């Protein structure tokens, strides 16, 4: 079957070229081991291949851990766009299978040979000289080689001398870069007493491993079951982790609950304990798994980020704080779970008081900047105040980025700053970096979707908001991506489809009144004109003085596609009763 072209799910697997191609015929790059694993799946006739079978086939006569297998699975799912795990599925017994019909087609040899075969170096005679070789005397070539060797040696000596001179002033970490900490995601224990428990824990373990493997500054170790049980001591010692993630899955009448903790392997010290629950009656098992994993993964990733990011406070400041900064930040965030102008004011006062008590505390300063930038986005500052807040936030965040460049709260806040100041392309880059330390970060996904909306990429934005909704982390921010999904759908011209998203968001919070105005536009387009009029009236009550002229967010750096679609939405608001001026 090695000379056949394999077609499945819109893809082509060319075995002779060792190439995977998408529906557009463009090659999708895969590592050789990843390609070989995909070839195994495609030629298995849909059978489940166990982890052991895959490892023995892809790495024959080589002892590898399951982390290598998981990496290939992740790369395949990324290459195939299989985020929902519908193509490469985890079987109940722990193996994997390709869930797609595969058609084999023989390829003519002439059609695939595009290069001259390389002659065997032993049997081949001397190759005919090329034109370039025929005009270059051999002694000149040899002389060039000697000069090149001398130059290389001289350059190497210069580099060695430069390094030797610099060693006294270089810090050790600049000369010897530390390896990233290793995190072992241990198999989740099934404590559910439910027949579906075994499948659930296998999928949850796999998803949790996938998520942690996306975190930029750690290395994920997935131990074999035998190593976990202690039977493979040699293998376990080779991949000895710095931290372990352990957990149990429980089930009661109302819910599934995943309890997880991150442990410092050397000391057994528990760094963080978290739990996440989902409704047991939810029909979508994949949504249950996604939210369980995101619920614990989001909290653990942030805790790990706190542990790995250096604390820039002085010893005196740390002693004075004694954890009070975290309490202040958590209380402020809790006070705006249902965002209103009043709750925003309460949260701002809390953080301003905490910062007055600890003026050098960068974490509190960043939290205050992030909150105030949200206030700018919600139009809760007058124009002159907003300018001052933006300038102060920018200065704070630039300092924070220099001190803690990999801090999730800092990256989130800077992403919000870029979004609030209409630097949408830059915000996409910064938010993506935040996701590289917490792949389940709902606020970062929301801000990415917001940037995509303003750049006219409505389909991409809707997909991003949907992903945030599947994670639902943290639940306190749920209203934002629901609102974003409704807005993106409305901009696509789908008023009826936008309604459920907008209604779910408003059920959580009325926010600044914009939500009701978007709802009015959706209702009007759906032909429900009286309801649209009532929605506009509620929006004007929450945000008095709003007219056609000021209902839209600032237009700087926005796409013409967005401006055109936004104008149609505003016209629907006006038709529903929004004043012209």
N, C-alpha and C positions, 0 to 999 in steps of 0.2 A: 504493500500500500504506500511505500515511500515515494513512488513516482506520481502520486495522485494529488490533485488539488481538492481540498476539503472545504465545502461551503456550509456555513451554519449561521443563523441569526443575522444575516447581512454581512458576514465576514468571510474572507477567503484565507485559508491556511495553505500556503504554498510550501510543500515539504522539500522540493528540490532546491528552492532558493532560500529556504529557512526563513520565511517571511510571512507575517500576518498583515493583511490589507483590510481596510475598512470598506464601507459601501461605495465610497468615492474613488476607490482604487489606490489610495495613498497608503504607503507602508506605515505600520505602527511598530515602533522599535520595541523589541523585547530582549532581555538578556538570554543567552543560550539556554540556561537551565529553565527559565520561565517558558521559553518557546517549547522546550522538550516536554514540560509538564502539560502545556496546552495540547500538544500533539498526542500525548497519552490519553487525555480526556476525549479528544475528538475521534480517536480510533478505538475507544473502549466499548462502543455500542450502547452508550448510556448507562453502563454498569457503574456501581459505586466502587471507587478505588479507595482502599484504606490508606491511612497515613503511612503505615509501614510499607505498603506496596509502592506508594508514590516516592518515598524516600529511597527505597532500594532501586527503583527504576531510574530515577533522575540522578542519584548519587551512588552508582554501583561501587561496592567495595570501599565506601567511605563512610565513616561514622559522623553523622550530622545530627544536630538537635532539631526539634520541631520549629524553632525560630526560622530556620532556612526554608522550611516548607511553608510556614505562614507568610513569609515575605513573598514567595512566588505566587501564592494565592492572592495576596493583596495586589501585586503587580498585574495579575491577570484580570482581576475585577476592575481595576482602574483602566486598563487598556480596553476592556470590553464595555466600559460604561455601566458596569453591573453593580451600582451602588445599593440596589435593593436586594442583591444576592439571589436573583432569579435564574441566572445562567449557570453559575457555579454554586451549587447548593451543598450545604452541610447535611449529611445523612444522620439519622438518629444514632447510628453506631459510631459516629465520629469520622467517617470517611467523607469523600467528596465525589460529585458526579456533575457532568455537563448536561444540563436540561435543555437540549436543543436537538432538532433533527439534523443529522450530518449527511450531506450528499457528497459522494466521491466522484471525481472526474479525472480521467487520465489526461496527462499533459504531454503533447508532442515534444520530443527532446529538442528539436530545432527552435521551438518557441521560447525555451527557457535558457539556452546557452547564449550568453551575451558577452562573454569574455573568452579569450584564448586560454585553454587549459595550461596549467603550469607543468613544464616538463620535469620528469624525474631527474634530480641532480646527478644521479650516478650514471644512468644510461644515456642521457641526452648528450649530443655533441655540442661543440661550441656554437653559440648563437651568432648569426650574421651581424657584423658591426652596424650600428646605426650611423646616420649622417654625422651626428655630433661627435661620436666616438672616432670616426675616421679622420677628423681634422684636429684632434687633440693628441699630441705626441705623448707616449706613455711616461716619459721622464718628467713632463710637466705635471701630470696627475700625481706622480709620486711626490714631487716637490711640494705640491699643494697640500698633500696629506701631512708631510713633515711640518710645514708651517702651521697647519691647523692644530697639530698635536702640541707644538710649542706654545701657540697662543692659548690653547685650552689649559695647559699646565700653568702658564703664567697667571691666567685668570683665576684658576683654582687656588693658587698660592695667595693671590690678593684677597680672595674671599676669606680664606682661613685666617690671614692676618687681621682682616677687618673684624671677624667674629671674635678673635682672641682679644683685640683691643676693646671690643664692646662688652665682653663678658662681665667685667667688674661693675658696669652701670646697669646691665640688664637684670630684670627680675627673673627669678627661677621659672615662673610660670610662662614667661615669654620664650625661654629656651626649651622648656619641656612642657608641652601642652598636655594638660591632664585629660585622660580619657573620660568620656561622658559616663555618669553613673549608670549602672545596669539595674534594670527593674524587671523582676520576674512576675509575670501574671500567672498565678497558680490556678489550677482548675477550680471553678466555683463548685462548692459542695451542695448537693441536692438534699435539702432538708424539708421538702414540700409534702412528702407523702402523697404525691399526685402522679398519675401515670404519665403525664406530659413533662414531669420534672426533668427527666434525663435529657430529653431533647432541648428543653429550655436552658439548662445549665451549659450544655455543649455550645449552643448558639451564643449565649451571653458571654461565655469565656472567650469565644472566637471574636466577637464584636469588641469586647473590652481590650483584647490583645491588639486587634487592628487599630483601635483608637490610640492606645498608648504608643504604638509603633510610629504614629504620625508626629509625636512630640519631638521637637527638634533637638533638644539638649539632653536626651537620655537615649540609652540603648536598651531595647527590650529583649529579654531572655525568656523563651518559652520552653520550660523543662519537659522532658518526656515523663509520662506517668510513672515509669519505673524509677526515675531519678527522684520524683516527688515522694514516692513511697520509701526511698532510701535503698532500693535494691541496686541502683547503678551509681555507686559512690564516686567512681572515677569520672563518669560523665557529669555528675552534679558538680564536682569540684571545678571542672573546666569552665563551667558557666555560672560560677558562684555569683549571685546578685548582691548589689548594695542595698536594694529595697525589694520587698515582696508585697504584692497586692493579693489579698486573700478575701474570700467572701462566702456567704451562704444564701441560697435562695429558699424562701419560705412561702407558704400559701395558706390563706385562711378563706373564709366564706366570701369576703369582699374583695380581696386583693392578693396580688403577688408582691412580695417585698424582697428586695436585694439589699443585703447588709454587707458592706465591704470596709476594709481598713488597709492602710499602708503601713508597713512595718520596716524598721531599720534592721536589716538582716543580721548585722554583726552583734547587736545588743538585744534584739527582740523588742525594742522600744516602739510603741504604737505612735505613729505620727499623726494619724487622723482616722476617725471613724465616721462613716456616713451611711445613710440608708435612702432608698428610693422605692416608691410603691406605685403600682398601676392597677386599674380596675380589672378584677378577674373576669368580668363579663365582656370585656373588650373583644370583639370578634377578630380583629386584626392582630394575629400573634406577632408579626414582625414589628408592628407599632409598639406592642408591649415590650418586646425585647429592646427595641431602640431606646425607648424612654427609660427603662430600667438601667441600661448601660450608661446612657447620657447623664441620668440623675446622679449616679455615683462617680462616673468618670469626670464630669465637670468639677465636682467638689474636690476629688483627689488630685486632679491635674493642677488646680489652683493651690492646693496645699503643698504639693511637690514643688511648684514654682516658688512659693514662699521659702521653702527649705533651701532651694538651690540658688536663689537670688541673694547676693550679699546684702546685709542690712547696713545701710549707709549712715545710720544714726550714730552719734558719738556714744560712748559708754554712759556719760552723764545723762544724755537724752533718753537712752534706753531705760536707765534706772528710773527716771522721772515718769516715763510713759507707763511702764509695768503693764502693758497690754491695754491701757486705756484708749489708745488710738484706734485699735481694732473695734473696741466696743462702740466708740463714737461713730465710726464708719458704718458698722452694722446697724446701729440704731437709726442712723440717717437714711440708709437704704431702705430699712423696713418701713420708715414713715412715708415713703413714696411708692409703696407697692400699688396703691390705687392713686394714680397721679392726678393731683389737682393743684391749683395755684397755692392753696392754703398749706397742703402737705409739702409742697416744694419749699415754701417759706420756712416751715418748721425744720426741714432737713438742712436748709442753708444756715439757719441760726445755730443748730447743733454743731455743724462743722466749723463755722466761724468762731464759736466759743472754744471748741477744742483746739483750733489752730492758735487762738490768742494765748491759750495756756501752754502750748508747745509750738512756738513759732518756727522751730527748726525741723519740725516733723514733716518730711516730704510726702509720706503716705497720706496724711490728712490733707495737705495742700493739693495733692493730685485728686483726691476724692472730691474736694470742694470745687476744683476746676471742672471736673467731669460733670458734677451736678449743675453747675452754672451754665455750662455749654448746653446741657439738656434744656435749661430754662430759655436759652437763646433760641433753640430749635422750636420750643413751644410758644415763642413770642411773648414771654413773660417779663422781658426787660424792655424799657423804652430804648430808643435808638442810641442816645448818648451813653446810657448805662451799658448797653451791649458792646459798644466800642471799647470801653474801659475793661470790661470783663474779658473780652477776647484777648486784649493785649496782656493782661495779667496772667491769663491761662496759658498763653503761648510761652511767656517767660518761665512759668512754673514747669511746664511740660518739657521744654528744652533742657532745663536743668535735670529733670527726672530722667530723661532719655540718656543723658550723659552718665548719670549715676547708676541707673538700673535699666539698661537697654533691652533686657529680656523679661521685664516685669509685665505680667498680664494686665494689671490695673493701669499701668502707665501706657501701654500700647492701646488699650481700649480707650482711654481718655484722649490720647493723641489722635486716634482714628475719629473720635467724635468731634474733636476740634477741626480736623480737616473737612469733615462732612458739614459742620456748621458754618464753615467759611467757604463752602462751595469748591473745595479742592478735591473733586470726586475721584479722579484717577489716582491721586496720591493716597486718598483714604482707602481705596481698594487694596493697595500694596500694604499699608500699615495694618489694616484689619486682617489680611491674609497672614501677616506675621503673628498677630495675636492668636489666630487659629492654629498656628504651628506649635503653640505651647498649650493650647486647650482646644482640641478639635470639636468640642461640644458647646462652644461659646455662643449662646444665642444672641447677646447684644452685638457681638462682632458680625455674625451672620446678618442681623437686621441692618447694620450700617453698610455692609456690602450690598445688600438688596437696595438700600436707599441710593447708593452711588449708581448702581445699575439702572435704576429708574431714571435718574437725572441724565444719564448718558444715553437714554432711549432704548435700553436693552430690557424691554418689559418681560419677555419670556424668561430670560435669565434671572431677573429679579423675582418673578413668581416662583421659580424653582428654588431659589435661595430661601425665600420666606417659607416655602413648604418644608424645606429641610430643617429650618429652625423650629417649625411647628412639630416635626417628628421627634426632635430632641426635647423641646419644651424645657430648656434650661437657661436661666432659672425661671420658674413659673411666674415670678413677679414681673418679668418682662414680656409675658405672653401677649399682652395687648398690642405691643409694638409690631411684632411680625404679622399678627392678624390684620392690623390696620394696613401694614405694607402690602400684604397679599391682596386685600380689597382694593387698594389704590392701584396696584399694578394691573389687576384684572379690569378695573374701570378704564384705565388708560388704553387698554387693548380694545375698548369698545364693548365690553361684555357687562352691562349693568346688572342683569339678573344674576349672573354668576358671582358678581362682586358682593351681593347682599349678605350671604351667610358670613363671609369673612368680617365685614364691617359690623354686622350685628353682634358677632361674638366679641369683637374688640370693645364695642360700646358697653356691652353687658359687664365688662370688667371695670372700665373707667370711661368717663366722658372726655377726659383729657382737656384740651384747650378749646374744644368746639369745632375744630376742623373735621373731626371724625363725623359729626352730624351733617356737616356740609357735603362731605363726600357721599354719605348715605343718601342725602337728598338728591344728589346727581344720579346715583344708581337707581333710586326709586323712580325718579322722573323718566329715566330711560326705559325702565320696566313698565311704564304706563300707569304707575301708581301715584298720580299727581297730588292728591290730597295728603297722602302720607309724606310725599316729598316736601310739600309746603310746611307741614308740621315739623319736619326735621330741620328745615332752614330756620324756623322760628326758635327751635331749641338751640341751634348753633349760635344764633345771634344773641340769645340770652346769655350763653356762656362766654361769648366773645363779642361784646357790643362794639358797634362802629365798623364792623367788617363789611366791605363792599367788593365789587368786581375788581377794583383797583388794588386792594391789599390782601385779598384772600390767598393768593398764591405765594409760595416761598420765593426767596430771592432767585433771580434767573441767571446769575453769573456762571459761566463755564458749563451751561446746560446744553444738551443736544437740540438741534432744530426739530428732531422727531419728538422729543419730550415737549417742547414748546407748543407744537401743533396739537398734540394729543391733549395737553393740559388746557389749552384754550377751549377745546370742545367740552371738556369736563366743566370748566368755569361757566360756559354758556348754559349748560344744563342746570347749574346752580342758579343762575340768573333767571332762567325760565321757571324755576321752582320758587322764586321769590327773593333771591339775594339782591339787595339794592345795587344799582349801577354805580352810585358814588355817594 
